Amino acid sequence: MPQAGPEQRRRTRAALAELRHLLDAADRNSVAEEFRQTSADLLRGPDTERDVTSAWLDFASRSDAYYRLLTEVTSGAVDRRGRSPVPGLRKQAR
């Protein structure tokens, strides 16, 4: 902060105060334990056949939504031959 101007120092102090407040609240609400458990669950990953089946059933019942999201994420991208990565979609005009 030595080269920061007065406004930037003020904003930095305010951000640090807010961060302290949020960390104190998280500590009071035992968020650390929940975070540890969530991290462990995510690192473990899906370990049952039921998870895989559930994902496929969700895709089967909402495939249009998945394909719309895929189109959004790829922004209408096409391969070198002009084909869309999403079946049935054509190159979008930009």
PyRosetta script that sets phi, psi and omega in degrees:
from pyrosetta import init, pose_from_sequence

init()
pose = pose_from_sequence("MPQAGPEQRRRTRAALAELRHLLDAADRNSVAEEFRQTSADLLRGPDTERDVTSAWLDFASRSDAYYRLLTEVTSGAVDRRGRSPVPGLRKQAR")
pose.set_psi(1, -2.1)
pose.set_omega(1, -177.4)
pose.set_phi(2, -59.0)
pose.set_psi(2, -33.3)
pose.set_omega(2, -177.6)
pose.set_phi(3, -95.8)
pose.set_psi(3, 0.0)
pose.set_omega(3, -178.6)
pose.set_phi(4, -76.8)
pose.set_psi(4, 146.7)
pose.set_omega(4, 176.9)
pose.set_phi(5, -79.2)
pose.set_psi(5, 174.0)
pose.set_omega(5, -177.0)
pose.set_phi(6, -59.3)
pose.set_psi(6, -40.6)
pose.set_omega(6, -179.1)
pose.set_phi(7, -66.5)
pose.set_psi(7, -42.5)
pose.set_omega(7, 179.9)
pose.set_phi(8, -65.9)
pose.set_psi(8, -38.8)
pose.set_omega(8, 177.1)
pose.set_phi(9, -64.6)
pose.set_psi(9, -41.0)
pose.set_omega(9, 178.8)
pose.set_phi(10, -62.4)
pose.set_psi(10, -45.1)
pose.set_omega(10, 179.4)
pose.set_phi(11, -65.3)
pose.set_psi(11, -37.0)
pose.set_omega(11, 178.6)
pose.set_phi(12, -64.9)
pose.set_psi(12, -45.4)
pose.set_omega(12, 178.5)
pose.set_phi(13, -62.2)
pose.set_psi(13, -40.9)
pose.set_omega(13, 178.9)
pose.set_phi(14, -64.3)
pose.set_psi(14, -40.8)
pose.set_omega(14, 178.9)
pose.set_phi(15, -65.0)
pose.set_psi(15, -41.0)
pose.set_omega(15, 178.4)
pose.set_phi(16, -65.4)
pose.set_psi(16, -39.5)
pose.set_omega(16, 177.5)
pose.set_phi(17, -63.0)
pose.set_psi(17, -42.8)
pose.set_omega(17, 178.4)
pose.set_phi(18, -64.0)
pose.set_psi(18, -42.2)
pose.set_omega(18, 178.6)
pose.set_phi(19, -61.6)
pose.set_psi(19, -44.3)
pose.set_omega(19, 177.3)
pose.set_phi(20, -58.7)
pose.set_psi(20, -44.1)
pose.set_omega(20, 179.7)
pose.set_phi(21, -60.2)
pose.set_psi(21, -46.4)
pose.set_omega(21, -179.2)
pose.set_phi(22, -64.8)
pose.set_psi(22, -40.9)
pose.set_omega(22, 179.0)
pose.set_phi(23, -66.8)
pose.set_psi(23, -38.9)
pose.set_omega(23, 176.6)
pose.set_phi(24, -63.3)
pose.set_psi(24, -43.6)
pose.set_omega(24, 179.2)
pose.set_phi(25, -63.7)
pose.set_psi(25, -40.7)
pose.set_omega(25, 178.3)
pose.set_phi(26, -63.2)
pose.set_psi(26, -39.6)
pose.set_omega(26, 178.8)
pose.set_phi(27, -64.9)
pose.set_psi(27, -43.6)
pose.set_omega(27, 179.2)
pose.set_phi(28, -63.7)
pose.set_psi(28, -33.6)
pose.set_omega(28, -176.2)
pose.set_phi(29, -94.3)
pose.set_psi(29, 12.9)
pose.set_omega(29, 177.9)
pose.set_phi(30, 56.9)
pose.set_psi(30, 34.8)
pose.set_omega(30, -179.8)
pose.set_phi(31, -66.1)
pose.set_psi(31, -31.4)
pose.set_omega(31, -178.4)
pose.set_phi(32, -58.9)
pose.set_psi(32, -43.0)
pose.set_omega(32, 179.6)
pose.set_phi(33, -65.4)
pose.set_psi(33, -41.9)
pose.set_omega(33, 177.7)
pose.set_phi(34, -64.1)
pose.set_psi(34, -39.4)
pose.set_omega(34, 178.5)
pose.set_phi(35, -63.5)
pose.set_psi(35, -43.6)
pose.set_omega(35, 178.2)
pose.set_phi(36, -59.8)
pose.set_psi(36, -44.3)
pose.set_omega(36, -178.9)
pose.set_phi(37, -66.6)
pose.set_psi(37, -43.4)
pose.set_omega(37, 179.3)
pose.set_phi(38, -62.7)
pose.set_psi(38, -42.5)
pose.set_omega(38, 178.3)
pose.set_phi(39, -60.4)
pose.set_psi(39, -44.2)
pose.set_omega(39, 179.4)
pose.set_phi(40, -63.3)
pose.set_psi(40, -42.1)
pose.set_omega(40, 179.2)
pose.set_phi(41, -62.5)
pose.set_psi(41, -42.6)
pose.set_omega(41, -179.6)
pose.set_phi(42, -68.2)
pose.set_psi(42, -38.5)
pose.set_omega(42, 179.3)
pose.set_phi(43, -68.0)
pose.set_psi(43, -33.7)
pose.set_omega(43, -179.9)
pose.set_phi(44, -67.8)
pose.set_psi(44, -37.3)
pose.set_omega(44, 178.3)
pose.set_phi(45, 75.4)
pose.set_psi(45, 178.2)
pose.set_omega(45, 179.6)
pose.set_phi(46, -67.6)
pose.set_psi(46, 126.9)
pose.set_omega(46, -175.8)
pose.set_phi(47, -124.3)
pose.set_psi(47, 12.6)
pose.set_omega(47, 179.6)
pose.set_phi(48, -130.8)
pose.set_psi(48, 153.3)
pose.set_omega(48, 176.3)
pose.set_phi(49, -63.4)
pose.set_psi(49, -30.3)
pose.set_omega(49, -179.4)
pose.set_phi(50, -61.0)
pose.set_psi(50, -39.0)
pose.set_omega(50, 179.2)
pose.set_phi(51, -62.0)
pose.set_psi(51, -43.3)
pose.set_omega(51, -179.6)
pose.set_phi(52, -65.6)
pose.set_psi(52, -45.2)
pose.set_omega(52, 179.5)
pose.set_phi(53, -61.9)
pose.set_psi(53, -41.6)
pose.set_omega(53, 179.2)
pose.set_phi(54, -61.5)
pose.set_psi(54, -42.9)
pose.set_omega(54, 179.7)
pose.set_phi(55, -63.5)
pose.set_psi(55, -43.7)
pose.set_omega(55, 179.9)
pose.set_phi(56, -65.8)
pose.set_psi(56, -39.9)
pose.set_omega(56, 178.7)
pose.set_phi(57, -64.8)
pose.set_psi(57, -39.7)
pose.set_omega(57, 177.9)
pose.set_phi(58, -63.3)
pose.set_psi(58, -44.4)
pose.set_omega(58, 178.2)
pose.set_phi(59, -61.5)
pose.set_psi(59, -43.2)
pose.set_omega(59, -178.5)
pose.set_phi(60, -62.8)
pose.set_psi(60, -36.5)
pose.set_omega(60, -176.9)
pose.set_phi(61, -85.6)
pose.set_psi(61, -19.3)
pose.set_omega(61, -176.7)
pose.set_phi(62, -133.1)
pose.set_psi(62, 36.5)
pose.set_omega(62, -174.8)
pose.set_phi(63, -60.5)
pose.set_psi(63, -34.5)
pose.set_omega(63, 178.4)
pose.set_phi(64, -58.9)
pose.set_psi(64, -42.7)
pose.set_omega(64, 179.7)
pose.set_phi(65, -64.7)
pose.set_psi(65, -40.3)
pose.set_omega(65, 178.0)
pose.set_phi(66, -63.2)
pose.set_psi(66, -44.8)
pose.set_omega(66, -179.6)
pose.set_phi(67, -66.3)
pose.set_psi(67, -37.0)
pose.set_omega(67, 176.6)
pose.set_phi(68, -62.0)
pose.set_psi(68, -44.6)
pose.set_omega(68, 179.5)
pose.set_phi(69, -64.0)
pose.set_psi(69, -41.4)
pose.set_omega(69, 178.0)
pose.set_phi(70, -61.1)
pose.set_psi(70, -40.5)
pose.set_omega(70, 178.2)
pose.set_phi(71, -64.0)
pose.set_psi(71, -42.9)
pose.set_omega(71, 177.5)
pose.set_phi(72, -60.1)
pose.set_psi(72, -46.6)
pose.set_omega(72, -176.1)
pose.set_phi(73, -65.2)
pose.set_psi(73, -38.6)
pose.set_omega(73, -179.1)
pose.set_phi(74, -86.1)
pose.set_psi(74, -4.0)
pose.set_omega(74, 179.0)
pose.set_phi(75, 51.9)
pose.set_psi(75, 39.3)
pose.set_omega(75, 177.8)
pose.set_phi(76, 72.5)
pose.set_psi(76, 22.8)
pose.set_omega(76, -178.5)
pose.set_phi(77, -60.7)
pose.set_psi(77, 151.4)
pose.set_omega(77, 177.0)
pose.set_phi(78, -132.7)
pose.set_psi(78, 157.6)
pose.set_omega(78, 176.9)
pose.set_phi(79, -81.4)
pose.set_psi(79, -174.6)
pose.set_omega(79, -176.5)
pose.set_phi(80, -63.0)
pose.set_psi(80, -22.1)
pose.set_omega(80, 180.0)
pose.set_phi(81, -93.9)
pose.set_psi(81, 5.8)
pose.set_omega(81, 178.9)
pose.set_phi(82, 82.5)
pose.set_psi(82, 15.0)
pose.set_omega(82, -179.8)
pose.set_phi(83, -94.1)
pose.set_psi(83, 142.5)
pose.set_omega(83, 177.7)
pose.set_phi(84, -79.1)
pose.set_psi(84, 146.6)
pose.set_omega(84, 174.9)
pose.set_phi(85, -71.9)
pose.set_psi(85, -10.4)
pose.set_omega(85, 179.3)
pose.set_phi(86, -104.9)
pose.set_psi(86, 119.5)
pose.set_omega(86, -177.5)
pose.set_phi(87, -54.7)
pose.set_psi(87, 136.2)
pose.set_omega(87, 176.0)
pose.set_phi(88, 83.9)
pose.set_psi(88, -1.7)
pose.set_omega(88, 179.8)
pose.set_phi(89, -104.5)
pose.set_psi(89, 142.7)
pose.set_omega(89, 179.7)
pose.set_phi(90, -102.2)
pose.set_psi(90, 167.5)
pose.set_omega(90, 177.7)
pose.set_phi(91, -58.1)
pose.set_psi(91, 132.7)
pose.set_omega(91, -178.2)
pose.set_phi(92, -91.9)
pose.set_psi(92, 141.2)
pose.set_omega(92, 175.8)
pose.set_phi(93, -71.6)
pose.set_psi(93, 143.0)
pose.set_omega(93, -179.7)
pose.set_phi(94, -110.4)
pose.dump_pdb("model.pdb")
